[in-house]
Amino acid sequence: MKVLVVGSGGREHAIAWKLLQSPNIDRVFCIPGNGGTATMPNCQNVSLSIDDFEGMLRFAQVQGVGFTIVGPELPLALGIVDYFQAAESPIFGPTKEGAQIEASKSWAKTLMQEAKIPTAASATFQKLEAAIAYVREQGVPIVIKADGLASGKGVTVAMTLEEALEALDRIFAGQFGAAGETVVIEEFMTGQEVSVLALTDGKVIRSLSPAQDHKRLGDGDTGPNTGGMGAYAPAPIATSELMAKVQTQILEPAIAALKARGIDYRGCLYAGLMITPEGEPKVVEFNCRLGDPETQAVLPLLDTNLDDLFMACIEGRLANFPPLKWKKQSSVCVVMAAGGYPDKVEIGQFVTGIGKAEDMGAMVFQSGTKLKNNALVTNGGRVLGVTALGDNIGNAIVNVYSALDFITYDGMHYRKDIASKATN
C-alpha cells in the first residue's frame, strides 16, 4: 500500500518513518515533506501546498494511495477531511467541524462545560477594554490565549499584570491576525502537564503512551512559549490510575459530546492536561492532531503497525482492534532550534553530523530542513527532533544527549534539561 502524509515537520517525518516499518507499506509520499523525508528510502516529497486540496486529492487518486494522514492542524481546520471524504478517498483526521476543538478555544471551552470535563475557569472577550477590566479584577497569575490557531505561540502565562496587559495589547493589535479577534482568559493552574494523544473512530477512543512536553524555550522552563522544545514518554506521573481517570472523565465524555453535536470525530484527539497537586487531571487544551514533538517520542515505542491502527479509526473498527503493543523502554526527544527561535529565525545554515548521531542509535526526525544542492540546510525554527530510547528515562537522557553532541549548525540551540523532571 502507498500512503500520503500531509505536512513538513518532525511529526510528519516520524509518522512516515513509522509507517515504512509496516510490512503493508511500500511507499510513503509527503506533501511537502522536508530534508529528512527527501532522503528516506521509499519516501518521496511532493511539491504541493498543504492547502491545495484539489492537487493533493488528484495526486492521491492518480498514485492509488491507500489512505492519507494529515499532520498539522491548519488543513484540518480548513476542511481537508471533508474534501477527501466527499471524493470517497480514505483520510485520517477530523472534519472541519470537529477540528474546531483546536481551531477555536472558546468553542472547545463550551464543549467541555457541556460535557462537565474538568478544565480551568475562563471567560471570552472580543473587546480589549473588557478583557483588561477582567484581568484587573481577577489578578495574576493568569493565562491569556488567542482563540484561533497560532502555531502554539498564542498563549501567555502572565505572572505579572504588566505581562498580561502586554499580551492583550499584542493580540488585539493583530499579532495573530484573525486568530486573535477573540481572546480566552483562563485561571492559572498549577501542577505538571501531560500530553495524551488518543486515537478514535468516533465511538471508541484509545490513548497512546502518555508524554510530557516542554513548551518554554529555556532550561528550567524559562523564556517564551514555543511549539515545543522536547518531550519524553511514558511520563511517570501518568500512572495507570490517572490514565483511567483521563479515559472516563475526559476522553470518553469529549467523544460523547462531539457525537451529541452530530460530529463523527475520527482521528487523533490530543488532550493537553494539567495534573493538579491533588493528582486530578484538568484539560489545558484539546488539539485535533498528533502532537509535535510528542509524536517523535511516542511512535518509536509503539510495536503495533501504525497503518493498521489508522485504518481501524478511518473504518470505524477500533472496538475490535487488539491491544496496542509497546516497547518496555523510555523515550526522550530533544528539539534543536535555529538561532532566533521563536522569533525571527536564521535559515540556510549547513547541518552536519546526523549520520553520526544515528550511528549512536538515535532517531533524528527533521522539521525545519531542506536539501539545497544535495546539502542539508536549516529552513525553519525547530530544525531537528533527536530521539533516543533507554531502559529507563535516565538512560534515554544520556543516550539522546550523547547523540546530540555530533550534530552541528550555526546558531543551534536546545534545552539541556529535557525529561529531568522525570528523574527527580
C-alpha positions in Angstrom: 0.0 0.0 0.0 1.0 3.6 -0.6 0.3 6.3 2.0 0.2 10.1 1.7 1.4 12.2 4.7 0.4 15.9 4.7 2.9 18.2 6.5 6.5 19.1 6.7 7.5 18.8 10.4 9.3 16.3 12.7 5.9 14.8 13.4 5.3 14.0 9.8 8.9 12.6 9.4 8.2 10.4 12.4 4.9 9.2 11.0 6.4 8.4 7.6 9.3 6.6 9.3 6.9 4.5 11.4 4.6 3.7 8.5 7.5 2.4 6.5 8.3 -0.2 9.3 5.0 -1.9 8.4 5.1 -4.9 6.0 1.9 -3.5 4.4 3.5 -0.2 3.3 5.9 0.0 0.3 5.8 3.8 -0.3 5.1 7.0 1.5 4.6 10.4 -0.2 5.0 13.6 1.9 3.4 16.9 1.0 5.5 18.9 1.1 7.9 17.0 3.4 11.4 18.2 4.5 15.1 17.3 4.1 14.6 14.2 6.2 11.7 12.7 4.2 13.5 13.6 1.0 16.4 11.3 1.8 14.5 8.4 3.5 14.3 5.2 1.4 10.8 4.5 -0.1 9.7 8.0 0.7 9.2 10.9 -1.8 8.4 14.6 -1.3 5.8 16.2 -3.5 5.9 19.9 -4.1 2.3 20.9 -3.3 0.9 23.3 -0.7 -0.9 21.9 2.3 -4.0 24.0 1.4 -4.1 22.7 -2.2 -6.8 20.2 -1.5 -7.6 19.7 -5.2 -4.0 19.0 -6.1 -3.5 16.6 -3.1 -6.6 14.6 -3.8 -5.8 14.3 -7.5 -2.3 13.1 -6.6 -3.7 10.6 -4.1 -6.1 9.3 -6.8 -3.5 9.1 -9.6 -1.0 7.3 -7.4 -3.5 4.9 -5.9 -2.9 6.0 -2.3 -4.5 3.7 0.3 -5.1 6.5 2.7 -4.0 10.0 3.7 -2.9 11.1 7.1 -2.9 14.8 8.0 -0.2 16.0 10.4 -0.8 19.8 11.0 -3.9 21.5 12.3 -4.3 24.1 9.6 -5.5 21.8 6.7 -7.8 20.0 9.2 -9.3 23.4 10.3 -9.7 24.3 6.6 -11.7 21.1 5.9 -9.3 18.8 4.0 -11.1 15.7 5.5 -14.5 16.9 4.3 -13.0 17.4 0.8 -11.4 13.9 0.7 -14.4 12.2 2.2 -16.7 13.8 -0.5 -14.5 12.0 -3.1 -14.5 8.8 -1.0 -10.8 8.9 -0.6 -9.8 7.5 2.9 -8.2 10.0 5.2 -7.2 10.1 8.9 -8.3 13.2 10.8 -11.4 15.0 12.0 -13.7 17.0 9.8 -13.7 20.8 9.7 -16.5 20.9 12.3 -14.6 18.5 14.6 -11.3 20.4 14.2 -12.9 23.4 15.9 -11.9 21.7 19.1 -8.4 23.2 18.4 -9.3 25.9 15.9 -11.4 27.8 18.5 -10.5 27.7 22.2 -13.8 29.3 23.1 -15.7 26.6 21.2 -13.7 23.9 23.0 -14.4 25.5 26.4 -18.2 25.5 25.7 -18.0 21.8 24.7 -16.1 21.0 27.9 -18.6 22.8 30.0 -21.5 20.9 28.4 -19.7 17.6 28.9 -18.6 18.5 32.5 -15.0 17.9 31.6 -12.6 19.3 34.2 -10.8 22.4 33.0 -9.7 25.9 34.1 -12.4 28.5 34.7 -12.4 31.0 31.8 -14.1 34.0 30.1 -14.1 35.1 26.4 -13.7 38.6 25.1 -13.8 40.4 21.7 -13.0 43.9 23.1 -9.7 45.0 24.7 -11.2 47.2 27.3 -13.5 44.5 28.7 -10.6 42.0 28.7 -8.3 44.5 30.6 -11.1 45.1 33.2 -11.5 41.3 33.7 -7.7 40.8 34.2 -7.5 43.6 36.7 -10.5 42.1 38.6 -9.1 38.5 38.6 -5.5 39.4 39.3 -2.4 37.5 38.4 -1.0 34.9 37.6 -3.5 34.5 34.7 -3.4 32.9 31.3 -4.1 34.8 28.0 -4.9 32.9 24.9 -5.7 33.9 21.3 -8.8 32.0 20.4 -7.7 30.6 17.0 -4.7 28.8 15.5 -1.3 30.5 16.4 1.2 27.6 15.9 1.5 27.0 19.6 2.6 30.6 20.2 -0.7 32.3 21.1 -0.6 31.6 24.8 0.9 33.8 27.5 1.2 32.6 31.1 1.3 36.1 32.7 2.9 36.2 36.2 2.6 40.0 36.4 -0.2 42.4 35.5 2.2 44.1 33.1 2.8 40.8 31.2 -1.0 40.2 31.0 -1.8 43.7 29.6 1.1 43.5 27.1 -0.2 40.1 25.9 -3.7 41.5 25.4 -2.4 44.6 23.6 -0.4 42.4 21.2 -3.3 40.1 20.4 -5.9 42.8 19.9 -3.3 44.8 17.8 -3.3 41.9 15.4 -0.2 39.8 16.2 -2.1 36.6 15.3 -4.5 38.1 12.7 -8.0 36.7 12.7 -6.9 34.1 15.3 -6.8 36.9 17.9 -10.1 38.5 17.2 -11.4 36.6 20.2 -9.4 36.1 23.4 -9.9 33.5 26.1 -8.7 34.4 29.6 -8.2 31.5 32.0 -7.4 30.9 35.6 -3.8 29.9 36.2 -3.5 26.2 37.1 -0.6 24.6 38.9 0.8 21.1 38.6 2.6 19.1 36.0 1.5 18.9 32.3 0.9 15.7 30.5 0.1 15.2 26.8 -2.3 12.3 26.0 -2.5 11.6 22.3 -5.6 9.4 21.8 -6.9 7.8 18.6 -10.6 7.5 17.9 -13.1 6.1 15.3 -15.8 8.4 16.6 -17.1 5.7 19.0 -14.2 4.2 20.8 -11.1 6.2 22.0 -7.7 4.7 22.9 -4.8 6.6 24.3 -1.2 6.2 23.2 1.7 6.2 25.7 1.4 9.5 27.8 4.1 12.0 27.2 5.3 15.3 28.7 6.2 18.3 26.5 8.5 21.2 27.3 6.9 24.4 26.0 9.3 27.1 27.2 12.4 28.0 25.2 15.0 27.8 28.0 16.2 25.5 30.7 14.2 25.4 33.9 11.0 26.3 31.9 12.2 29.9 31.3 11.7 32.2 28.3 8.8 32.4 25.9 6.4 29.6 24.9 7.3 27.7 21.8 5.8 25.0 19.7 7.7 22.5 22.0 11.4 22.1 22.8 11.3 18.4 23.6 9.2 15.5 25.1 9.6 12.2 26.8 7.4 9.1 27.2 6.0 7.4 29.0 5.6 10.2 31.6 5.9 8.6 35.1 3.3 11.0 36.6 0.7 9.4 34.3 0.1 6.3 36.3 -2.5 3.6 35.3 -4.9 5.1 37.9 -4.5 8.6 36.4 -4.9 7.3 32.9 -8.1 5.5 33.9 -9.5 8.9 35.2 -8.4 10.6 31.9 -10.3 7.9 30.0 -13.6 8.2 31.9 -13.5 11.9 32.9 -12.0 13.5 29.7 -11.6 11.3 26.6 -14.9 9.4 26.6 -17.1 12.5 27.6 -15.4 14.5 24.8 -16.2 12.0 22.1 -19.8 11.7 23.5 -20.2 15.5 23.5 -18.9 15.7 19.9 -21.3 12.9 18.9 -24.2 14.7 20.6 -23.4 17.7 18.3 -23.7 15.4 15.3 -19.9 15.3 14.8 -18.4 12.0 13.7 -14.9 12.6 15.0 -12.3 10.2 13.6 -8.5 10.8 14.0 -6.4 12.0 16.9 -7.8 13.8 19.9 -4.8 15.3 21.8 -5.6 16.2 25.4 -3.1 18.7 26.9 -3.6 18.1 30.6 -2.6 19.7 33.9 -2.2 17.2 36.8 -3.1 19.1 39.9 -1.1 18.7 43.1 -4.0 16.6 44.3 -3.5 14.2 41.3 -6.6 15.2 39.4 -6.4 15.8 35.6 -7.7 19.0 34.1 -7.8 20.0 30.4 -5.5 22.8 29.4 -6.5 22.5 25.8 -7.6 20.0 23.2 -5.8 19.6 19.8 -7.2 17.9 16.7 -4.0 16.2 15.6 -0.9 14.3 16.9 1.4 16.4 19.0 4.8 17.8 17.9 7.3 16.9 19.4 5.3 14.3 21.4 4.9 12.1 18.3 8.7 11.8 17.9 8.9 10.5 21.5 5.8 8.2 21.4 6.0 6.4 18.0 9.4 4.9 18.5 7.9 3.0 21.5 5.0 1.6 19.5 5.2 -2.0 18.3 1.8 -2.1 16.6 1.6 -1.4 12.8 0.6 2.3 12.5 -1.2 1.8 9.3 -3.5 -0.9 10.8 -4.3 1.5 13.7 -5.1 4.4 11.4 -7.2 2.3 9.1 -9.2 1.0 12.1 -10.0 4.6 13.0 -10.9 5.6 9.5 -13.2 2.5 9.0 -14.8 2.6 12.5 -13.4 -0.7 13.7 -11.4 0.4 16.7 -13.6 -1.6 19.2 -12.3 -4.9 17.7 -8.7 -3.7 17.4 -6.3 -5.8 19.5 -4.5 -4.2 22.5 -1.6 -1.9 21.4 1.9 -3.3 21.8 4.6 -1.1 23.4 8.4 -1.5 23.9 9.2 -1.7 27.6 11.6 1.3 27.3 11.6 5.0 27.7 12.0 7.6 25.0 13.4 11.2 25.1 13.2 13.7 22.2 15.2 16.9 22.3 14.3 19.6 19.8 17.2 21.5 18.2 16.1 25.0 17.2 17.5 27.7 14.9 19.2 30.9 16.1 16.5 33.5 16.9 13.7 31.0 17.5 10.8 31.5 18.3 11.0 35.0 16.8 12.9 35.8 13.5 15.0 32.7 12.7 18.2 32.3 10.8 17.8 29.8 7.9 20.2 28.4 5.3 22.8 27.1 7.8 24.5 23.8 6.9 23.6 20.9 9.2 26.2 18.2 9.8 26.6 15.1 12.0 23.1 13.5 11.7 24.6 10.2 10.4 27.0 10.0 13.4 24.1 10.7 15.8 22.1 7.9 14.1 25.1 5.6 14.4 24.8 6.1 18.2 21.3 4.7 18.0 19.4 8.0 17.9 16.5 8.7 15.5 16.8 12.1 14.0 13.4 13.5 12.8 13.9 16.6 10.7 11.4 19.5 10.6 13.0 22.9 9.6 15.3 21.5 7.0 15.6 21.2 3.2 18.0 19.9 0.7 19.9 22.6 -1.2 22.3 21.3 -3.9 22.3 17.9 -2.1 23.4 19.6 1.2 21.1 19.8 4.2 20.4 23.3 5.4 18.1 24.8 8.1 14.7 26.0 6.8 12.7 26.8 9.9 12.6 27.5 13.7 12.5 24.0 15.0 15.2 22.2 12.9 15.5 18.7 14.3 13.9 16.4 16.9 16.6 14.0 18.2 15.1 10.9 19.9 16.8 8.1 21.8 15.5 5.1 23.8 16.7 3.6 27.0 15.8 1.0 29.6 14.6 3.9 31.8 14.3 7.7 31.4 17.8 8.3 32.9 19.4 6.1 30.3 17.4 7.6 27.4 18.5 11.1 28.6 22.2 10.0 28.5 21.7 8.4 25.1 20.0 11.4 23.4 22.4 14.0 24.7 25.4 11.8 23.7 24.0 11.7 20.1 23.3 15.4 20.1 27.0 16.2 20.6 27.6 15.1 17.0 25.2 17.5 15.3 26.2 21.0 14.5 24.9 24.1 12.6 25.5 27.8 13.2 23.1 29.3 15.8 21.8 26.0 17.1 20.0 26.0 20.4 18.5 23.2 22.5 17.5 22.7 26.1 19.8 20.7 28.3 17.2 19.6 30.8 14.6 17.7 28.8 13.0 14.9 30.9 15.0 15.9 34.0 11.6 16.3 35.9 11.1 12.6 35.4 14.3 11.7 37.3 13.8 13.9 40.3 
